[in-house]
Amino acid sequence: MVIFPPPGTRVVVRYLLPTGQATDALGVLVSADETTLVVDGKRGLETVAVDTVIAAKPVPPPPASRPRRL
């Protein structure tokens, strides 16, 4: 059983696709219940079935943007 951080935490969630390959969802955990996680990341809202989750952990905020070169 994987224990998930509270909603509002930036997380990375590794889960299995139907093909058996693993992929990651990176972003803010919007919600978590017994069956589903919702992560808001660069790809939009990702809904992940809890029974496909391999690992999940909190991660630090993204690095600050660099100034543009002129």
MDTraj code that builds the backbone (N, CA, C; nanometers):
import mdtraj as md
import numpy as np

residues = "MET VAL ILE PHE PRO PRO PRO GLY THR ARG VAL VAL VAL ARG TYR LEU LEU PRO THR GLY GLN ALA THR ASP ALA LEU GLY VAL LEU VAL SER ALA ASP GLU THR THR LEU VAL VAL ASP GLY LYS ARG GLY LEU GLU THR VAL ALA VAL ASP THR VAL ILE ALA ALA LYS PRO VAL PRO PRO PRO PRO ALA SER ARG PRO ARG ARG LEU".split()
xyz = np.array([
    [0.0842, -0.1186, 0.0000],
    [0.0000, 0.0000, 0.0000],
    [0.0887, 0.1248, 0.0000],
    [0.0570, 0.2175, -0.0878],
    [0.1309, 0.3434, -0.0974],
    [0.0546, 0.4502, -0.0195],
    [0.1259, 0.5266, 0.0630],
    [0.0634, 0.6365, 0.1371],
    [0.0910, 0.7645, 0.0597],
    [-0.0137, 0.8404, 0.0317],
    [-0.0018, 0.9598, -0.0509],
    [0.0086, 1.0853, 0.0349],
    [0.0852, 1.1841, -0.0118],
    [0.0917, 1.3129, 0.0586],
    [-0.0451, 1.3820, 0.0536],
    [-0.0646, 1.4834, 0.1345],
    [-0.1941, 1.5531, 0.1333],
    [-0.2140, 1.6330, 0.0044],
    [-0.3405, 1.6531, -0.0359],
    [-0.3679, 1.7376, -0.1529],
    [-0.3039, 1.8752, -0.1362],
    [-0.2584, 1.9310, -0.2496],
    [-0.1891, 2.0593, -0.2486],
    [-0.0382, 2.0430, -0.2508],
    [0.0098, 1.9198, -0.2327],
    [0.1528, 1.8905, -0.2344],
    [0.1974, 1.8620, -0.3778],
    [0.3154, 1.9104, -0.4153],
    [0.3717, 1.8766, -0.5467],
    [0.4293, 1.7365, -0.5357],
    [0.3904, 1.6488, -0.6288],
    [0.4270, 1.5076, -0.6215],
    [0.4733, 1.4547, -0.7564],
    [0.5400, 1.3407, -0.7500],
    [0.5616, 1.2589, -0.8681],
    [0.4997, 1.1234, -0.8353],
    [0.4159, 1.0746, -0.9277],
    [0.3476, 0.9465, -0.9103],
    [0.3875, 0.8568, -1.0270],
    [0.4492, 0.7437, -0.9981],
    [0.4828, 0.6460, -1.1022],
    [0.3731, 0.5406, -1.1036],
    [0.3193, 0.5153, -1.2237],
    [0.2103, 0.4190, -1.2355],
    [0.2227, 0.3404, -1.3652],
    [0.1511, 0.2290, -1.3730],
    [0.1562, 0.1419, -1.4899],
    [0.0463, 0.1771, -1.5890],
    [0.0846, 0.1800, -1.7159],
    [-0.0105, 0.1975, -1.8254],
    [-0.0713, 0.0610, -1.8587],
    [-0.1820, 0.0569, -1.9335],
    [-0.2410, -0.0720, -1.9724],
    [-0.1429, -0.1627, -2.0487],
    [-0.0429, -0.1041, -2.1152],
    [0.0562, -0.1823, -2.1888],
    [0.1579, -0.2485, -2.0974],
    [0.1583, -0.2119, -1.9685],
    [0.2553, -0.2653, -1.8743],
    [0.3759, -0.1750, -1.8545],
    [0.3866, -0.0699, -1.9370],
    [0.4957, 0.0260, -1.9212],
    [0.4634, 0.1201, -1.8059],
    [0.5688, 0.1708, -1.7417],
    [0.5517, 0.2662, -1.6326],
    [0.5676, 0.4080, -1.6868],
    [0.4937, 0.5014, -1.6289],
    [0.5054, 0.6426, -1.6630],
    [0.4860, 0.7241, -1.5364],
    [0.5159, 0.8528, -1.5436],
    [0.5070, 0.9404, -1.4263],
    [0.4065, 1.0519, -1.4492],
    [0.3406, 1.0906, -1.3426],
    [0.2586, 1.2110, -1.3394],
    [0.3273, 1.3046, -1.2404],
    [0.3637, 1.4244, -1.2866],
    [0.4341, 1.5220, -1.2030],
    [0.3501, 1.6476, -1.1945],
    [0.3192, 1.6896, -1.0731],
    [0.2410, 1.8116, -1.0543],
    [0.1847, 1.8175, -0.9139],
    [0.0834, 1.8987, -0.8965],
    [0.0199, 1.9172, -0.7660],
    [-0.0905, 1.8137, -0.7489],
    [-0.0875, 1.7434, -0.6371],
    [-0.1925, 1.6469, -0.6064],
    [-0.3204, 1.7227, -0.5737],
    [-0.4214, 1.7053, -0.6576],
    [-0.5484, 1.7754, -0.6402],
    [-0.6376, 1.6988, -0.5434],
    [-0.6446, 1.5664, -0.5618],
    [-0.7278, 1.4855, -0.4734],
    [-0.6773, 1.3420, -0.4727],
    [-0.7106, 1.2720, -0.3654],
    [-0.6745, 1.1309, -0.3514],
    [-0.7828, 1.0631, -0.2682],
    [-0.8322, 0.9504, -0.3189],
    [-0.9249, 0.8698, -0.2401],
    [-0.8840, 0.7233, -0.2538],
    [-0.9692, 0.6307, -0.2171],
    [-0.9341, 0.4890, -0.2171],
    [-0.9067, 0.4346, -0.3567],
    [-0.9627, 0.4983, -0.4611],
    [-0.9524, 0.4422, -0.5962],
    [-0.8781, 0.5297, -0.6967],
    [-0.8721, 0.6611, -0.6724],
    [-0.8236, 0.7524, -0.7750],
    [-0.7378, 0.8645, -0.7170],
    [-0.6333, 0.9020, -0.7940],
    [-0.5538, 1.0213, -0.7659],
    [-0.5737, 1.1165, -0.8825],
    [-0.5744, 1.2456, -0.8544],
    [-0.5792, 1.3461, -0.9602],
    [-0.4600, 1.4388, -0.9399],
    [-0.3760, 1.4471, -1.0451],
    [-0.2545, 1.5289, -1.0423],
    [-0.2669, 1.6362, -1.1492],
    [-0.2441, 1.7621, -1.1114],
    [-0.2494, 1.8741, -1.2050],
    [-0.1074, 1.9125, -1.2430],
    [-0.0679, 1.8788, -1.3666],
    [0.0676, 1.9051, -1.4135],
    [0.0686, 1.9743, -1.5480],
    [0.1831, 1.9719, -1.6155],
    [0.1965, 2.0380, -1.7450],
    [0.1050, 1.9776, -1.8511],
    [0.0710, 1.8500, -1.8360],
    [-0.0184, 1.7834, -1.9318],
    [-0.1651, 1.8013, -1.8962],
    [-0.1927, 1.8843, -1.7959],
    [-0.3308, 1.9037, -1.7504],
    [-0.3616, 1.8094, -1.6356],
    [-0.4898, 1.7900, -1.6100],
    [-0.5308, 1.7006, -1.5022],
    [-0.5125, 1.5563, -1.5469],
    [-0.4407, 1.4804, -1.4662],
    [-0.4208, 1.3381, -1.4937],
    [-0.4894, 1.2590, -1.3830],
    [-0.5768, 1.1683, -1.4209],
    [-0.6444, 1.0811, -1.3262],
    [-0.5743, 0.9465, -1.3288],
    [-0.5322, 0.9007, -1.2127],
    [-0.4553, 0.7774, -1.2016],
    [-0.5285, 0.6828, -1.1080],
    [-0.5491, 0.5595, -1.1523],
    [-0.6108, 0.4575, -1.0663],
    [-0.5094, 0.4153, -0.9601],
    [-0.5515, 0.4126, -0.8348],
    [-0.4625, 0.3801, -0.7237],
    [-0.4019, 0.2413, -0.7407],
    [-0.4773, 0.1461, -0.7956],
    [-0.4236, 0.0105, -0.8090],
    [-0.3147, -0.0020, -0.9158],
    [-0.2884, 0.1048, -0.9927],
    [-0.1795, 0.1033, -1.0909],
    [-0.0545, 0.1759, -1.0396],
    [-0.0630, 0.2380, -0.9219],
    [0.0476, 0.3172, -0.8683],
    [0.1584, 0.2259, -0.8158],
    [0.2812, 0.2539, -0.8608],
    [0.3992, 0.1817, -0.8147],
    [0.4632, 0.2582, -0.6989],
    [0.4728, 0.3912, -0.7117],
    [0.5356, 0.4748, -0.6093],
    [0.4829, 0.6168, -0.6211],
    [0.4889, 0.6887, -0.5111],
    [0.4499, 0.8302, -0.5089],
    [0.5290, 0.8984, -0.3989],
    [0.5754, 1.0211, -0.4282],
    [0.6482, 1.0941, -0.3250],
    [0.6371, 1.2434, -0.3511],
    [0.6504, 1.3235, -0.2444],
    [0.6531, 1.4687, -0.2619],
    [0.7846, 1.5100, -0.3277],
    [0.7806, 1.6161, -0.4050],
    [0.9011, 1.6697, -0.4693],
    [0.9068, 1.8202, -0.4458],
    [1.0270, 1.8785, -0.4537],
    [1.0400, 2.0231, -0.4314],
    [0.9773, 2.1024, -0.5461],
    [0.9545, 2.2323, -0.5233],
    [0.8987, 2.3164, -0.6293],
    [0.9920, 2.3201, -0.7498],
    [0.9370, 2.3512, -0.8677],
    [1.0225, 2.3588, -0.9869],
    [1.1215, 2.4738, -0.9734],
    [1.2344, 2.4660, -1.0446],
    [1.3317, 2.5761, -1.0387],
    [1.2722, 2.7037, -1.0984],
    [1.3229, 2.8176, -1.0532],
    [1.2755, 2.9463, -1.1041],
    [1.3105, 2.9598, -1.2526],
    [1.2288, 3.0320, -1.3248],
    [1.2538, 3.0551, -1.4669],
    [1.3770, 3.1409, -1.4849],
    [1.4511, 3.1124, -1.5904],
    [1.5686, 3.1921, -1.6216],
    [1.5261, 3.3128, -1.7032],
    [1.5959, 3.4249, -1.6865],
    [1.5626, 3.5414, -1.7705],
    [1.5967, 3.5122, -1.9179],
    [1.5187, 3.5687, -2.0075],
    [1.5425, 3.5485, -2.1505],
    [1.6636, 3.6272, -2.1964],
    [1.7360, 3.5666, -2.2887],
    [1.8489, 3.6360, -2.3489],
    [1.7978, 3.7293, -2.4568],
    [1.8647, 3.8405, -2.4722],
    [1.8266, 3.9344, -2.5790],
    [1.9256, 3.9326, -2.6908],
])
top = md.Topology()
chain = top.add_chain()
for i, resn in enumerate(residues, 1):
    res = top.add_residue(resn, chain, resSeq=i)
    for name in ("N", "CA", "C"):
        top.add_atom(name, md.element.get_by_symbol(name[0]), res)
traj = md.Trajectory(xyz[None], top)
